Amino acid sequence: MADLLLNSSAVIVCPHGGQWQPGARNWRIKLSGAFCFTVGDVVTIVGCPAPAPCTVAQAVSGSQRVRSSGEALLTTASILVTNDGQQLVIANPGQFRSKGS
């Protein structure tokens, strides 16, 4: 089943409430006017109130078929893990039209 693709307007938070700061390095594809993210993108997290705050996150899974510059795009089913091993929560994908599997 296809899942929604993430763009830089997505709302993603760490379990402690820190927000991700989008900084997509893939400038080839836009989804609803905002750049998409690939598995290779490292995202920064700001505002994490934990004693050992989450500062960065890396995707460990992405789409199987949809790629840009050879890298899988991130979907709502993607798993993003912070520097302390916590999984990020995707609250909103940023767009609701484009899907990928």
KAGI-V22453 format. One line per field, one symbol per residue. psi: psi as a letter, one per 40 degrees, with the letter a starting at -180 (. if undefined). A space follows every 50 residues. Layout:
BEGIN
psi->???
END
This chain:
BEGIN
psi->iiihiiaeeihhiieeeiiihifhehedhihfeiiiiidehhiihiehei dgihdiihheiaiddhihfeiiiiieeihhhideeihihhdheeifdhii .
END
